[in-house]
Amino acid sequence: MTATTVVPHVVILGAGFGGLSAARELASAPVRVTLVDRHNYHLFQPLLYQVASAGLEPADIAYAVRGIFQRAPRVSVHAGEVTGVDWERRQLHFDDDSTLSFDYLIIAAGAVTATFGIPGVDEHAFGLKSVADAVALRSHVLGRFELADADRSAIDRGALTFVVVGGGPTGVELAGALAELFRTVLVKDYPSLDVDRARVVLVEATDTLLGAFHPSLREHALSELRARGVEVRLGTAVEKVTADEVQLSDGSAIATQTLVWAAGVRANPLADRLGVEQTRGGRIVVDEHLQVPGHPGVYAVGDIAASLDRAGNPLPQLAPVAMQGARHAARQIRRSLAGRPPVPFRYRDKGTMATIGRHAAVAQLPLGIRVRGFPAWLAWLFLHLLLLVGFRNRLSVLLNWAWSYITYDRAQRLIFAPEAYGGRRPPSAGPSATAR
């Protein structure tokens, strides 16, 4: 390659699962790659709930993006937030008024929390899509116990009632983790407090948990949660949230100072700023190659893209979809550079997992294989260790898990927010998480 050769520039928006997969696929290609994100780290979102429940620290599930690509000279990192695009000039605009030109573009900016316009959710609910969300929730939960220990009457006002909304994997995993934290750890931290009065209430608008799983696995998850003390309320929607209670569709109300919103996501607001066609939920319309119609060389992948399966149904907003889609988009760029035609994207479902707690998980694998209980729990542990970025992170998580397993203890139960001891107002559950 001569010094005068014009090297195509590929810009990737988002350093999540999709963005990292695309950058790695293109690291050896004859292109320049710029990975753009508002944060300087890649976040392993599936384990955020463990930060929130005092099982892990943020550094265990986050990894500096520049460190990932130290040995990839063709990949550079740009920290910034995209505010718009000039499609004619093929140029991105940033919040600091800078610009970045591209020849190819991969949009992998993920999703944010969707609150569906329910009154009070934005003001009073915790989201769980960012490190800040998880740390704030952890401090708040522990702060409720400090408050109740100092003032027993606070229990009657909902200080020790924790409501989780959403029966998908995030809601199920968080509810199980909180119940385990209370039963095995905090009961020893607060010997003079009746920790048995602490409640975890999981609210799901449909009549089942883990809707994407086989009915037998859903029933297993439900029975395991209830056996661990989680109150599960199915077929019940949230109608209004205040600082002191949650009002439900069945006419009842729950006095609580803690509501965690895990009921849905929408595409990153970046999609709204690009002037492209979107589906319900803000996802970007793409063709069978994951290319954005009318914009050659522009791809959207993962949670922000409305990619379809072979039957024409939207693919789920899951990490494996993002990773496979990103690798596919990167390969289409390679094919374009080689003068070869694109090929359609075909998602290969390798299975779905969710954990409920110690020795309890469900796994739905290809060929109709369904696993539950201890074997599924071990598989879940192994897979998440494998997907973590960096040896240090894997080792740290493994050691933390081993310590918690052996000692029934969690060393990360630190309160960093002073207001958590008495304050009740959480950060917004709105789109603060992955907007890039």
Helices and strands as residue ranges (DSSP letters): E 9-13, H 17-26, E 32-37, E 41-43, G 45-47, H 48-52, G 58-60, E 62-64, H 65-68, E 75-79, E 82-86, E 91-94, E 99-101, E 104-107, E 111-113, H 121-124, H 131-150, H 153-156, E 161-165, H 169-181, I 182-186, H 187-189, G 195-197, E 199-203, H 215-227, E 230-233, E 238-241, E 245-248, E 253-255, E 258-261, E 265-267, G 269-273, E 298-300, G 302-304, H 319-337, E 352-357, E 360-364, G 366-368, E 370-372, H 374-387, H 391-407, G 418-421
